[in-house]
Amino acid sequence: MMANSMYPRSVSSFIRSEKSRIRKSTSDVEKQKSLISELYQKFENYKKQTANPKSK
């Protein structure tokens, strides 16, 4: 899927646990994919803010 390297460690951990919960609770593969993509979209703005290097 997507690389989590652009997220802070706490966000990566949260995403990992939520993906696990989604996969355990939903048996339909297509629904799993849509729920996981929604999860990544929730953090898309946060990813863009933290991905830019600080200017000196």
C-alpha positions as CSV (number, residue, x, y, z in Angstrom):
1,M,0.0,0.0,0.0
2,M,1.3,3.4,1.0
3,A,4.6,4.0,2.7
4,N,4.2,5.2,6.3
5,S,7.6,6.9,6.4
6,M,6.1,10.3,5.9
7,Y,4.1,10.0,9.1
8,P,5.4,10.5,12.7
9,R,5.8,7.3,14.7
10,S,2.6,7.7,16.7
11,V,0.5,8.2,13.6
12,S,2.1,5.2,12.0
13,S,1.3,3.1,15.0
14,F,-2.3,4.3,15.0
15,I,-2.7,3.5,11.3
16,R,-1.2,0.1,11.8
17,S,-3.5,-0.8,14.6
18,E,-6.6,0.6,12.8
19,K,-5.7,-1.5,9.7
20,S,-5.5,-4.5,11.8
21,R,-8.9,-3.8,13.4
22,I,-10.4,-3.2,10.0
23,R,-9.1,-6.5,8.6
24,K,-10.3,-8.4,11.6
25,S,-13.8,-7.0,11.7
26,T,-14.5,-7.0,7.9
27,S,-14.5,-10.1,5.8
28,D,-15.2,-8.3,2.4
29,V,-11.9,-7.4,0.8
30,E,-13.3,-4.5,-1.3
31,K,-14.8,-3.0,1.8
32,Q,-11.5,-3.4,3.7
33,K,-9.6,-1.6,0.9
34,S,-12.1,1.3,0.9
35,L,-12.0,1.7,4.7
36,I,-8.2,1.6,4.7
37,S,-8.0,4.2,1.9
38,E,-10.4,6.4,4.0
39,L,-8.1,6.0,6.9
40,Y,-5.1,7.3,4.9
41,Q,-7.2,10.2,3.6
42,K,-7.9,11.3,7.2
43,F,-4.2,11.9,7.7
44,E,-3.4,13.3,4.2
45,N,-3.4,16.9,5.3
46,Y,-1.3,16.1,8.3
47,K,1.2,14.3,6.1
48,K,1.6,17.3,3.8
49,Q,2.2,19.6,6.7
50,T,4.9,17.5,8.3
51,A,6.6,16.3,5.0
52,N,8.0,19.7,4.2
53,P,11.5,20.4,5.5
54,K,11.9,23.4,7.8
55,S,13.5,26.4,6.2
56,K,16.6,27.9,7.8
